[in-house]
Amino acid sequence: MTSIVTLLLDSDIIAYKYASVSQKEFKWGNGATSVAIGDLEQAAKDMDTWISQLMLKFKADDVIVCLSCPSSEGFRIKLYPPYKANRAAVPRPALLNPLKDHLEENYRSYKRDTLEADDVMGILTTHPTLVKGEKIIVSTDKDMATLPGKFYNPDTYRLRKVSLDSADRFHLTQTLMGDTVDHYPGCPGVGIKTATALLKGKSGMEAWDAVVGAFKKKGLTEEDALVQARLARILRHTDYDFNKKEVILWEPK
């Protein structure tokens, strides 16, 4: 019997892409600019066509659009108020929200209070029964490599199968490195090479001890490291209380 295949789509990234390409900015000199906004119907049609082609590529039976809560309501902001604060002044494409609405209205979708689309994808892809069969996350976000499972990046056309060990290690790598895009610092001065070397051959509490040691060398505490780890953690189904509808904050083990 052939397994059912479901694509888990990152609505934030997909809608942003098609909203961006639908408008053009014109610079007139002396700092003057104007923006020509594209046609919503055409942008939605192009997005639908892309999704249909993706389903054909993977012989998918279903698509689930994963949506974010309002950015001001995310659980990470409560942990660390500067989270994504760098994006506040960045203008968003005019068709972004209408295209998100189109996705929500025309496809099966999931959205949960305090969660980003990344977290929704993480919960669905790791839960053993919520979505039957094979699940493939579709996103350009490198953070998806912190989740065990299948991850397709449409920008690179690469399909990866991420193991549990690899996902756990990359989560701690992100904890050390931080993320300038999401505006959390990680451990000061630690880049990919240092983080990789620190975690090489380690797992579980041994890996966590290495992370804490790096933070302490910079005059920080284990609590500082834990905050960064919780920011870097894309939720799995074990990180969410389905009865209370609350996040279970990550703890090292």
N, C-alpha and C positions, 0 to 999 in steps of 0.2 A: 504493500500500500504506500503510495507516494505521500510524503510529509507535506503538510500545509506550510506555505511560506508567507510570512507577514513582514512588511517593511515598516519600520518605526521612523517616521520622518521628523526632523528637527524643524518645526515651523518657523522659529525665529530666523534661522539662517536662510531657509528657502524663500520665505516672504521678503526678507531683506534683499536678497539677490535680485529678484524680479522687480521689486520696487525701485531699486537703484538703477537697473539698466533701462527702466521705462522713462527716466527723466534725465535731462541734460542741463548742465550749468554753463552759462555764458558769462565771460568776464569782459567788461567793457573798458577797463582801465580806471585808474584813480580809486581802486577798491570797489567799484560798482559791479554788481553781479545780478543776474536774473536766472530763474530756473523755469524750464519748460517741462510741465508735468505730462507724462504719457497717458494713454487711454487705459482706464481700469479694466474694461472688458477684454482688451487685447492682452494686457499683462496677465490676467487670470487665465485666459485661454492658453497662453504660452506656458504658464506654470502647470496647468492641467496636462498639456501635451508632454511636458518633461516627466511628470509623474507616471503617465501611461507608458512612456518609453522605458522608464526605470522598472516598472512592473513586468514588462515584456523581457527585459534583460535578465531578470532574476526568476522569471516564471512565477511571480508572486500571485498569491490568491487574494491578498488583502493589504490595505494600507491603513496605518493608524497615525494620525497627525498628533504630535505631542506639543502641547502649548504651555507657555509660561504664565504664572500669575503676574499681576502688576509688579514692576521692579521694586517699588517702595515697600512691598509686602513680603518680599523673600526672606526666608529664615536666615540667610547669611548676613544680611544687613543688620539684623539684631545681634549677631555675634561680633560683627566688625563693621561699624557704620561707614568707613570709607570704601567698602566693597562696591566696585563699579561706579564710584563717584566721578571718575574721570570721564564718564560718558554723558553726564548730565548736560553739558554745554554743547554736545555734538548734535547738529541738526539731523533729524531722521528723514528718510525719503517720504514724500507725501502719501504714497500709496501703501506704505508698510502696514498700517492697521487695517485698511480695507482688504488687503490681500490675506492677512491673518484671518479676518472674518470670513472670507471666501473659503479658506481651508476648513475652518471649523464648521461651516454650514454645509459643505459638500462632501466631507469625508468623515469616517469614523474618527473621533477625537477623544483625547484625554487631557484634562486640566485639573490640577489640584491646588488648593490654597497653600501658599508659602513656598511652592516648588517651581523651579525653572524647568523648561522643556528638557534639559539634560537629565534632570532627576527623574522626570516621568519616563524617559527612555530607559534610564538605568533600572528603575523598578520593574518596568514591563519586560525588559530583556532578561533579567535575572530571576524573576518569579517563575516557579515551575508550572503553574497552572493558569495564570491570568490570561495569557495568550498561548494558544495551542501551537504545537509544531515548531518549525524553525523561525527564528526572528533575526532580522538584519537591521541594525541601526544605520541610518543614512544621515551623515553630518560631515561637515568639514572641520569640526572642532577637535583639536588634538586631545582634549580632555576625555574623549570617548575611549581612549586607550587605557583609562583607569577602570574600565568595566570589562569583566570577563564575558566573552561572547563574540559575535560577528559584527564587524564595523566596516561600512563602505564609505569611502571619501570620494564624492563625485568630482572634486577638483583634480584629484590625482588618478582617478579611476582604479583605485586600489581597494581590494577587499581583504581584510585582515581577520584572522581568528585569534583573539586575545585570550591567553590562558589566565587562570586565576592567579598564579604566581607573578606573571608579568603585569597584570592589572594592579595587584597589591604593591608591587615595586614601583610602578609608575606613579601611583598615588603618593607614595612617600617622596619620590623624585620631585613631583610638583610641590609638595609641602616644603621641600628645601629650596627650590628655585623660585617659588612664588609665580605670579602671573601678572605681567604689566597690563595685559588686556582687561583682566578682571580687577586689577588694582589692589592686589594683596601682595605683600613684599617677600614672603618666605623668609629664609635665613640670609641676612645681609652678606653679600659677596660670594654666594654660592651659585654657580652656574651648572650647566648640564654635565660637564666633565667631572667636577668635584662631587656632585650629587651621585653620579653613576659609580664613581670610585668608592664613595662612602658606603654604598648599599650593595656593592658587588659581593655575591655569595651569601648574603644575609637575608633572613626572612623573620616574620613574627616579631617577638620582643627584642631579638638581637638587632633587627633592622631599626626598630623604634629607638632603642638605646643609642644607636649611631646618629639618628636624627636629633635626639635630645642633646647629645654630646656636641654636635655642631652648633646648636643654638646657644648652649652654655658657653662655648668658646667665644661667642660674640657678646657675652654679657647678658644674655636673655635667659628665660626660664623654661621649664617643661610646659608650663601653662601657655606660654607664648607659642611654643611648638604645636601644642594641641589645638589652639585656635586656627593656626595656619593649616593644619591637617584637616580640620573640619570644613574649612573653606574650600580646600582642594578636593574633598571627597564628593564625587558624584554618587548620589544615593543608589544603593541596591535595595532589593526588597526587604532585606534584614535591617535596613536603616529607617524603616517606616512602620509606625503603629497603625494598622488599618482600622482598628476599632476606635481609637482616639483621633485618628486622622492627624497625627503629629509625627514630626521627625524624631528619630532616635539618634541623638548625636553620637558620632563615631568615638569609640574608645580603643586604644591599642591593646592587642592581645596576641 
